[in-house]
Amino acid sequence: MGRSMNRRELIALLGSAVMPWPRPAGAQRSLRRLGVLMGTEPTDAEGQARLAALQKALDLLGWRETSDLETFVRWSTEDIRIDTSAMQIVQLKPDVILSNGTPATISFQHQTEDIPVVFTMVTDPVGQGLVKSLAQPDANLTGFTNFEFSMGGKWLGLLKEVSPTIAHVVVLYEPHTPHPSSSRCK
């Protein structure tokens, strides 16, 4: 079992993977390896836009593909393909992994304890057992959630403001999103 990494160490490693370090003129920085697993199909416009935004941000920070950054991108929405793609990325031993979506992040949680994984688009990382807490993830996973449960009250207030005559509201929540059929989700 690998040593667990604290949040500061993980952020420092992620920062060193994407931030330009001062270097003497003409000196090369070491090649960094980034694994990316998009929990969408390659034809998904939103997934393509997210990947393009990542690549643009890396480019703006001075990280160029092939000269000092090697990126491995995999796409999938099916559980078995997600697991296979996650395993392929882990075997490539990247410096850091970017995981997009709950099923992809769950797969990495099962596949590696050593490689830092930064997740995005995960609805409830604490409730799904991906991290101990958002403030103290306590493992090699950390990231961003796309939903803050405390916003629910704000949404209801806004709805009441827009339509003051509303008397009843029903909220549907699927904790296993985006793949309700996944046996891995809690």
C-alpha positions as CSV (number, residue, x, y, z in Angstrom):
1,M,0.0,0.0,0.0
2,G,1.4,3.4,-1.0
3,R,2.0,6.2,1.3
4,S,-1.0,8.6,1.4
5,M,-0.3,12.0,0.1
6,N,-1.5,15.1,2.0
7,R,-3.4,17.8,0.1
8,R,-0.5,20.2,0.2
9,E,1.9,17.7,-1.4
10,L,-0.7,16.9,-4.0
11,I,-1.3,20.5,-4.9
12,A,2.4,21.1,-5.0
13,L,2.9,18.1,-7.4
14,L,0.0,19.3,-9.6
15,G,1.4,22.8,-9.6
16,S,4.9,21.5,-10.5
17,A,3.3,19.6,-13.4
18,V,1.6,22.6,-14.9
19,M,3.3,25.8,-13.6
20,P,6.4,27.2,-15.4
21,W,9.5,27.1,-13.2
22,P,12.2,29.6,-13.7
23,R,15.1,28.1,-15.5
24,P,18.4,29.3,-16.9
25,A,18.3,30.4,-20.5
26,G,18.4,27.5,-22.9
27,A,17.8,24.9,-20.1
28,Q,15.1,22.3,-20.7
29,R,12.6,21.4,-18.0
30,S,11.9,17.8,-17.5
31,L,9.1,16.1,-19.5
32,R,5.9,15.9,-17.4
33,R,3.3,13.3,-18.1
34,L,-0.5,14.1,-17.7
35,G,-3.1,11.4,-17.9
36,V,-6.7,12.6,-18.7
37,L,-9.8,10.4,-18.7
38,M,-12.9,12.2,-20.0
39,G,-16.1,10.6,-18.8
40,T,-17.7,11.4,-22.2
41,E,-17.5,10.1,-25.7
42,P,-15.0,11.9,-28.0
43,T,-17.9,13.3,-30.1
44,D,-19.4,15.1,-27.0
45,A,-19.1,18.8,-27.7
46,E,-19.0,19.7,-24.0
47,G,-16.2,17.2,-23.3
48,Q,-14.3,18.5,-26.3
49,A,-14.7,22.1,-25.0
50,R,-13.4,21.1,-21.5
51,L,-10.4,19.4,-23.0
52,A,-9.7,22.4,-25.3
53,A,-9.9,24.7,-22.2
54,L,-7.4,22.5,-20.4
55,Q,-5.0,22.5,-23.3
56,K,-5.4,26.3,-23.8
57,A,-4.7,26.9,-20.1
58,L,-1.6,24.6,-20.2
59,D,-0.4,26.4,-23.3
60,L,-0.9,29.9,-21.7
61,L,1.2,28.6,-18.7
62,G,4.0,27.7,-21.2
63,W,3.5,24.0,-21.3
64,R,3.9,22.7,-24.8
65,E,2.9,19.3,-26.0
66,T,6.0,17.2,-26.9
67,S,8.6,19.7,-25.8
68,D,7.9,19.5,-22.0
69,L,4.5,17.9,-21.7
70,E,3.2,14.5,-22.7
71,T,-0.6,14.1,-22.4
72,F,-2.5,10.8,-22.6
73,V,-6.2,11.3,-23.2
74,R,-8.8,8.6,-23.1
75,W,-12.6,8.9,-23.6
76,S,-15.4,6.6,-22.4
77,T,-18.8,6.5,-20.8
78,E,-19.2,2.7,-20.4
79,D,-18.1,1.2,-17.1
80,I,-15.9,-1.5,-18.6
81,R,-14.2,0.9,-21.0
82,I,-13.7,3.4,-18.3
83,D,-12.0,0.8,-16.2
84,T,-9.8,-0.3,-19.1
85,S,-8.9,3.3,-20.0
86,A,-8.1,4.1,-16.3
87,M,-5.9,1.0,-16.2
88,Q,-4.1,2.1,-19.4
89,I,-3.4,5.6,-18.0
90,V,-2.2,4.2,-14.6
91,Q,0.2,1.8,-16.5
92,L,1.7,4.8,-18.4
93,K,2.7,6.2,-15.0
94,P,1.8,9.9,-15.5
95,D,2.9,12.5,-12.9
96,V,-0.7,13.5,-12.4
97,I,-4.1,12.4,-13.6
98,L,-7.1,14.5,-14.5
99,S,-10.4,12.6,-14.1
100,N,-13.6,14.0,-15.5
101,G,-16.7,12.5,-14.0
102,T,-17.7,10.2,-11.1
103,P,-17.3,6.8,-12.7
104,A,-13.8,7.7,-14.0
105,T,-12.8,9.0,-10.6
106,I,-14.1,5.9,-8.9
107,S,-12.1,3.7,-11.3
108,F,-8.9,5.6,-10.5
109,Q,-9.6,5.3,-6.8
110,H,-9.6,1.5,-7.2
111,Q,-6.6,1.5,-9.6
112,T,-4.0,3.7,-7.9
113,E,-3.0,5.0,-4.5
114,D,0.3,6.5,-5.7
115,I,-0.5,8.8,-8.6
116,P,-2.2,12.1,-7.7
117,V,-5.7,12.3,-9.2
118,V,-7.5,15.6,-9.6
119,F,-11.2,15.1,-10.4
120,T,-13.8,17.4,-11.9
121,M,-17.5,17.0,-12.5
122,V,-18.1,14.8,-9.5
123,T,-21.4,15.5,-7.8
124,D,-20.8,14.3,-4.2
125,P,-17.1,13.3,-3.7
126,V,-17.6,12.9,0.1
127,G,-20.9,11.0,0.0
128,Q,-19.5,8.7,-2.7
129,G,-16.4,7.9,-0.5
130,L,-13.9,9.4,-2.9
131,V,-12.5,11.8,-0.3
132,K,-12.7,12.1,3.5
133,S,-13.8,15.7,3.2
134,L,-13.4,18.5,0.7
135,A,-11.0,20.4,3.1
136,Q,-8.9,17.3,3.9
137,P,-9.2,14.7,1.1
138,D,-6.7,12.4,3.0
139,A,-5.6,10.4,-0.1
140,N,-4.3,10.8,-3.6
141,L,-7.6,12.2,-4.8
142,T,-8.6,15.8,-4.7
143,G,-10.6,18.0,-7.0
144,F,-13.6,20.1,-7.7
145,T,-17.3,19.3,-7.4
146,N,-19.8,20.8,-9.8
147,F,-22.6,20.9,-7.3
148,E,-22.8,22.5,-3.9
149,F,-25.7,21.1,-1.9
150,S,-26.2,24.4,0.0
151,M,-27.1,26.0,-3.3
152,G,-30.4,24.1,-3.2
153,G,-32.0,26.7,-0.9
154,K,-30.8,29.5,-3.1
155,W,-32.4,27.9,-6.1
156,L,-35.7,27.5,-4.3
157,G,-35.5,31.2,-3.3
158,L,-34.9,32.2,-6.9
159,L,-37.7,30.0,-8.1
160,K,-40.1,31.6,-5.5
161,E,-38.9,35.0,-6.7
162,V,-39.6,34.2,-10.3
163,S,-42.9,32.5,-9.6
164,P,-44.3,33.7,-6.2
165,T,-47.5,31.5,-6.6
166,I,-45.5,28.2,-6.5
167,A,-46.7,26.2,-3.4
168,H,-45.0,22.8,-4.0
169,V,-41.7,21.8,-5.3
170,V,-40.4,18.3,-6.0
171,V,-36.7,17.6,-6.1
172,L,-35.3,14.5,-7.8
173,Y,-31.8,13.5,-7.1
174,E,-30.0,10.5,-8.5
175,P,-26.9,9.8,-6.3
176,H,-25.4,7.5,-8.9
177,T,-25.2,10.0,-11.7
178,P,-24.0,10.0,-14.4
179,H,-24.3,6.2,-14.6
180,P,-27.2,4.9,-12.5
181,S,-26.5,1.4,-13.7
182,S,-23.0,1.4,-12.3
183,S,-22.5,-1.2,-9.6
184,R,-19.4,0.7,-8.4
185,C,-21.3,3.8,-7.3
186,K,-22.6,3.8,-3.7
